[in-house]
């Protein structure tokens, strides 16, 4: 892993610390059969990838992730990833640095970019997210806009907030499914054992959880 290519942020954009472009523009000049992008490489900046059309895979930390329309991926700095050689997708990619985050007082390390971060992949991010990315691209490409970065930062923060809202909902849904499964197991055990014991600790032991946890679930 120490011999992996390391990709740094473009020196010509270092002062800005951010860039947004479409996948079409990113990939149009490269033969992915031979280019480093289709091989594992370590990025020295942050990425957000959004797919408006997708029927392919992306590789993160040597693991294959299937993509679909509306997939949104957050890649951490120093993460290892690679594009599929077929690159059968369309959408947008945002690249940014710590300089951009600190200059604009943006703190997203606690949500999508913490030190223990696995790749965060959100699905079903449809029309509203596509509108945000298009607006970000329009502002970025407007060379005569004196307020470009301020507007860009507002839109960027809006994107992060919308993503955090979706992430929180997914986490809650997963927790609810987990808790429901435990509760259903509890009711089955209760049905078989209610004549033997009505003690909470008896059932908690059967479920391998604490009595307090069982009370909360119920």
Secondary structure by P-SEA (a helix, b strand, c coil): cccccccccccccccccccccccccccccccccccccccbbbbcbbbbbbbcccccccccccbbbbbccbbbbbbccccccccccccccccbbbbbcaaaaaaaccccccccccccccbbbbccccaaaaaaaaaaaaaaacccccaaaaaaaaaaaaaaaaaaaaaaaaaaaaaaaaaaaaaaaaaaaaaacccccccaaaaaaaacccaaaaaaac
